[in-house]
Amino acid sequence: MPADQEPRVLVMHPLNWLGVARLPGLLAEAGFRVASLCDPGSLLARSRHNERVFPIDQRDGTRALRSLTAAFVEWPFDLILPGDDGTVRLLQDALVLMRAGRAKGVPHGFEEALARSLGDPSGFEALRSKAVLGELVREAGLSIPERRPVLAVSDALAFAEEHGYPVLLKSERSVAGRGVRVCPDEDSLAAAAFELLPQFAGQERGRVFAERFVEGRTCLGAFVAWQGRVVGCAALEKTETDPPGGLATVVTCIECPQLVRMAHAVVERTGATGLGSVEAIIDANGVPWFVELNPRYVPPMAPSRLAGFHVGRLLRSALEGRRAEPWSWPVGSVYALFPQEVLRDPESEWLSKAAQDVPEDDPPLVAAYGEYAEQERRRRAAQRDPLG
């Protein structure tokens, strides 16, 4: 793609996650023309950096894909960035069907744009299955906690007897602490198994698995990749999360070459492309233990524009086949994510101690975040005092 043309990128996100709404600003700052396919009432739709906002039909995957192809016909894009895991899987399925010749009425150029955005289809199974990816990680010689599929409560209890407590019980679709249970004893493990197993009754083996608990700091390698090659990767520690063990609200840049190497190895073996992160637990000896791969934008990328690791610019250079700009993320620098840390604790010390990445160039989005914060404040107050 000629560097003198402004490439077009579509952000696809049917949900209303806080962090994804920051993505249009990052992309526009890098010189992309940006549109979003989303709920018109979502935070993402409020960003002024959207050239267009296309409504998405969320009733099922087929209708969502029709919304996507209609947007492409009206506004042909060069790249699509999914904002959530469900959209990643939907786009992967669509590309596989097209490659098999089983999709009809595909607009000219659409398959090429999808293939450019998703990477090598041979890596899709690993990108969407924790079990398959775990085997790839182990084969690469990387550290990953022992894990075992759980089909019955007895499987979980047998794993605990072998490896001790606490035990993590995870669902295949767990993300940011959701679908994960930390079980300190037999009673809590049995209760977690009774809770998670019925959600996957009759499905293939490995939908729920037990994993050895690793004590340490939760960190991530936030990366930009292109066709199975890492363009840039920053190691970040989750300094604060909301809820505990969940999404990051404050991040600190750390020195961890092993985590960066882990990101390189995972990207190379899956053929990943675009934005993503590898999450790991770094133990007391400084060893990162693989937790999961997020093949999409993650909120800690938002302050990258201030830190010297601009994910939008790195992505554009890769798309255009140019050498990436020199980048860095100063070790020890701390960023309070906006608006996540304000929502977690309006009196947080990090709001004065850490750098804040408020998108002051996007007043409509800041206003939308303010409205969201007020709704969230009322919701939490109602939970504390349901009769009030």
C-alpha positions in Angstrom: 0.0 0.0 0.0 1.5 3.4 -0.9 2.6 5.4 2.1 1.1 8.6 0.7 -2.4 7.2 1.0 -4.4 7.3 4.2 -5.3 3.6 4.9 -8.9 2.9 6.1 -9.5 0.8 9.2 -12.8 -0.4 10.6 -13.2 -1.2 14.3 -15.8 -3.9 14.8 -17.3 -4.2 18.3 -20.9 -5.1 19.1 -20.5 -4.7 22.9 -19.9 -1.6 25.0 -16.4 -2.2 26.5 -14.8 0.9 28.0 -11.4 0.5 26.5 -12.3 -0.1 22.9 -13.7 3.4 22.5 -10.1 4.7 22.8 -9.0 2.8 19.7 -10.3 5.3 17.0 -8.2 8.0 18.5 -5.1 6.0 18.5 -5.6 5.0 14.9 -6.5 8.5 13.7 -3.4 9.9 15.4 -1.4 7.5 13.3 -3.0 8.8 10.1 -5.6 6.1 9.6 -9.1 7.0 8.4 -11.4 5.3 10.9 -14.9 4.0 11.0 -16.7 1.7 13.5 -19.2 -1.0 13.2 -21.0 -1.0 16.5 -24.1 -0.3 18.5 -25.0 3.4 17.7 -25.6 4.0 21.4 -22.2 2.6 22.5 -19.2 4.5 23.8 -17.3 3.5 20.7 -19.8 5.3 18.5 -19.3 8.6 20.5 -15.6 9.1 19.5 -15.2 12.1 17.2 -12.4 10.2 15.4 -14.9 8.0 13.6 -15.4 9.1 10.0 -18.4 6.9 9.9 -20.4 4.8 12.3 -22.2 1.8 10.9 -24.9 0.1 13.0 -24.4 -3.6 13.6 -27.3 -6.1 13.6 -26.5 -8.2 16.7 -29.3 -10.7 16.5 -26.9 -13.4 15.3 -23.6 -13.9 13.6 -25.0 -14.1 10.1 -26.7 -10.7 10.4 -23.6 -9.2 12.0 -21.6 -10.3 8.9 -24.2 -8.8 6.6 -23.7 -5.5 8.5 -20.0 -5.9 8.0 -20.2 -6.5 4.2 -22.7 -3.7 3.8 -20.2 -1.4 5.5 -17.4 -2.6 3.3 -19.5 -1.9 0.1 -20.2 1.7 1.3 -16.8 2.4 2.9 -14.2 -0.1 1.6 -11.6 -0.6 4.3 -8.0 -1.9 4.2 -8.0 -3.4 7.7 -10.5 -4.5 10.3 -9.7 -4.6 14.0 -12.0 -6.7 16.2 -12.6 -5.3 19.7 -13.6 -8.5 21.5 -13.1 -12.2 21.4 -16.5 -13.1 20.0 -15.8 -10.8 17.0 -12.4 -12.4 16.5 -14.1 -15.9 16.3 -16.8 -14.6 14.0 -14.3 -13.1 11.5 -12.1 -16.2 11.6 -15.1 -18.4 10.8 -16.1 -16.1 7.9 -12.7 -16.2 6.3 -12.5 -20.0 6.6 -15.9 -20.3 4.8 -14.7 -17.9 2.1 -11.5 -19.8 1.6 -13.5 -23.0 1.2 -15.8 -21.4 -1.4 -18.8 -21.7 0.8 -19.7 -18.0 1.1 -21.9 -16.3 -1.5 -22.3 -12.7 -2.5 -18.9 -11.7 -1.1 -18.0 -8.1 -2.3 -14.9 -7.8 -4.4 -11.9 -7.1 -2.2 -13.6 -8.1 1.1 -11.9 -11.5 1.5 -8.5 -9.9 0.9 -9.2 -7.2 3.6 -10.3 -9.9 6.0 -7.2 -12.1 5.3 -4.9 -9.1 5.7 -6.5 -8.4 9.1 -6.6 -11.9 10.6 -3.3 -13.6 9.6 -2.7 -17.2 8.8 -5.9 -19.4 9.1 -3.7 -22.4 10.1 -3.2 -20.6 13.4 -6.9 -19.9 14.1 -7.5 -23.0 16.2 -4.7 -22.1 18.6 -5.9 -18.5 18.8 -9.3 -19.5 19.9 -8.6 -22.6 22.0 -6.7 -22.3 25.3 -6.1 -26.1 25.2 -4.5 -26.1 21.7 -2.5 -22.9 22.5 -1.3 -24.3 25.7 0.2 -27.3 23.9 2.0 -24.9 21.4 3.4 -22.9 24.3 4.6 -26.1 26.0 6.2 -27.3 22.8 8.0 -24.0 22.4 9.7 -24.6 25.7 7.9 -21.8 27.5 6.7 -22.0 31.1 3.0 -22.8 31.5 1.3 -24.2 34.7 0.2 -27.8 34.7 -3.4 -28.1 33.5 -5.9 -30.8 32.8 -9.3 -31.1 31.2 -12.2 -31.4 33.7 -15.3 -33.4 32.6 -16.5 -34.1 36.1 -16.0 -32.9 39.7 -13.9 -35.9 40.4 -11.4 -34.8 37.7 -10.9 -31.5 39.4 -10.5 -33.1 42.8 -7.9 -35.6 41.5 -5.9 -32.7 40.0 -5.9 -30.9 43.3 -4.8 -34.1 45.1 -1.8 -34.3 42.7 -0.8 -30.6 42.6 -2.2 -29.1 45.8 -4.3 -26.1 46.6 -5.1 -23.4 45.5 -6.3 -24.6 42.1 -7.6 -22.5 39.3 -10.7 -23.7 37.5 -11.1 -22.1 34.1 -13.6 -22.2 31.2 -12.3 -22.2 27.6 -13.8 -18.7 27.1 -12.4 -17.1 30.2 -11.0 -13.6 29.9 -9.7 -11.0 32.4 -10.7 -13.1 35.3 -14.2 -13.9 34.0 -14.9 -17.6 33.9 -12.0 -18.2 36.3 -12.4 -19.5 39.9 -9.5 -19.5 42.5 -10.3 -22.5 44.7 -8.4 -22.6 48.0 -9.9 -25.9 49.2 -11.9 -29.0 48.2 -15.3 -27.4 49.0 -14.7 -24.3 46.8 -13.3 -26.5 44.0 -16.3 -28.7 43.9 -18.6 -25.7 44.0 -16.8 -24.1 41.1 -16.9 -27.3 39.1 -20.7 -27.6 39.7 -21.0 -24.0 38.5 -18.9 -24.2 35.3 -19.4 -27.7 34.0 -23.1 -27.4 33.2 -22.3 -24.4 30.9 -20.5 -26.7 28.6 -22.5 -30.0 28.9 -22.3 -32.1 25.7 -19.5 -30.0 24.2 -16.0 -31.2 23.2 -13.4 -32.2 25.8 -11.4 -29.4 27.4 -14.1 -26.7 27.7 -13.3 -26.6 31.5 -9.8 -27.3 32.9 -8.0 -27.2 36.2 -4.7 -25.4 36.4 -1.9 -25.2 39.0 -2.0 -21.8 40.8 1.2 -19.7 40.4 1.9 -17.0 42.9 3.2 -13.8 41.4 2.6 -10.5 39.5 0.1 -10.5 36.7 1.8 -8.9 33.6 1.2 -8.7 29.9 3.3 -8.3 26.8 1.3 -5.8 24.7 2.3 -6.3 21.0 1.8 -5.2 17.5 2.2 -8.1 15.1 2.1 -8.5 11.3 1.7 -11.9 9.6 3.3 -13.9 12.5 6.1 -11.4 13.3 6.2 -9.0 16.3 6.7 -5.4 15.2 6.9 -4.1 18.8 6.2 -5.4 22.3 6.1 -3.7 25.7 6.1 -5.6 29.1 3.6 -4.1 31.5 2.6 -5.0 35.0 -1.1 -4.8 36.1 -0.5 -2.5 39.1 -4.2 -2.1 39.9 -7.2 -4.1 38.5 -11.0 -3.9 38.7 -12.3 -6.2 40.0 -9.3 -7.8 41.8 -7.5 -10.1 39.3 -9.5 -8.6 36.4 -9.0 -5.8 34.0 -6.0 -3.5 34.5 -6.7 0.1 35.6 -3.1 1.1 36.3 -0.1 -0.3 34.5 3.7 0.0 35.1 6.3 -0.7 32.4 8.7 -3.4 33.5 12.0 -4.9 32.3 11.2 -8.6 31.4 13.0 -9.9 28.3 11.5 -13.4 28.9 8.0 -12.0 28.6 8.8 -10.3 25.4 10.4 -13.5 24.0 7.2 -15.3 25.0 5.2 -12.9 23.0 7.5 -13.4 20.0 7.2 -17.2 20.3 3.4 -17.2 20.5 2.9 -14.8 17.6 5.3 -16.8 15.4 3.6 -20.1 16.1 0.0 -18.8 15.6 0.7 -16.4 12.7 -1.1 -13.7 14.6 -1.5 -10.2 13.1 -2.7 -6.9 14.3 -2.9 -5.9 18.0 -2.8 -8.3 20.9 -1.3 -9.2 24.2 0.2 -12.2 26.0 -0.7 -12.4 29.7 1.6 -14.1 32.2 2.3 -14.5 35.9 5.8 -13.6 36.8 6.9 -15.6 39.8 9.4 -14.6 42.6 12.3 -15.8 40.4 11.3 -13.6 37.5 10.0 -16.4 35.4 6.9 -15.6 33.3 4.2 -18.4 33.3 1.9 -18.2 30.4 -1.8 -17.5 31.1 -3.5 -16.5 27.9 -3.3 -14.8 24.5 -5.7 -11.9 23.6 -5.7 -11.6 19.8 -7.1 -8.1 19.9 -6.7 -4.6 21.2 -6.3 -4.4 25.0 -7.0 -1.2 27.1 -3.4 -0.8 28.4 -2.4 0.1 24.9 -4.2 3.5 25.2 -1.4 5.3 26.9 1.1 3.9 24.4 0.8 7.2 22.5 2.3 9.1 25.4 4.9 6.5 26.3 6.7 6.3 23.0 5.2 3.0 22.0 2.5 4.1 19.6 0.6 1.0 18.6 -1.3 2.9 15.8 1.9 4.1 14.1 3.6 0.7 14.5 0.5 -0.9 12.9 0.4 1.5 10.0 4.1 1.0 9.2 3.6 -2.8 9.1 0.5 -2.4 6.9 2.5 -0.2 4.5 5.6 -2.5 4.5 7.8 0.2 6.0 10.5 -0.1 8.7 8.9 0.5 12.1 9.8 3.7 13.9 12.1 3.4 16.8 10.0 2.9 19.9 10.3 2.6 23.7 8.2 2.5 26.8 10.3 3.8 29.7 10.8 1.2 32.4 9.2 2.3 35.7 6.7 4.6 34.1 3.2 4.3 35.5 -0.1 5.1 33.8 -3.6 5.3 35.2 -5.9 4.2 32.5 -8.8 6.6 31.7 -11.6 6.2 32.7 -10.9 2.8 34.3 -9.0 4.0 37.4 -11.5 6.8 38.1 -14.3 4.3 38.0 -12.4 1.9 40.3 -11.7 4.5 42.9 -12.4 8.2 42.5 -10.0 8.9 45.4 -7.2 6.7 44.1 -3.7 7.8 44.9 -2.7 6.8 41.4 -4.8 9.7 39.9 -2.1 12.1 41.3 0.9 9.8 41.3 0.7 8.3 37.8 0.4 9.8 34.4 -3.2 10.0 33.1 -4.1 9.5 29.5 -7.3 11.6 29.2 -8.3 11.9 25.5 -8.7 15.7 25.7 -8.8 15.8 21.8 -12.0 13.8 21.9 -14.6 15.9 24.0 -17.6 13.8 22.9 -16.0 10.6 24.2 -14.9 12.3 27.4 -18.5 13.4 27.9 -19.8 9.9 27.2 -17.4 8.5 29.8 -18.7 11.0 32.3 -22.3 9.8 31.6 -21.2 6.2 32.0 -19.4 7.0 35.2 -22.6 8.6 36.7 -24.7 5.6 35.7 -22.1 3.2 37.2 -22.0 5.3 40.4 -25.8 5.0 40.8 -25.7 1.2 40.0 -23.0 0.6 42.7 -24.9 2.7 45.2 -28.1 0.7 44.5 -26.2 -2.5 45.1 -24.9 -1.3 48.4 -28.4 -0.1 49.5 -31.0 -1.9 47.4 -33.8 -0.4 49.5 -32.5 3.2 49.4 
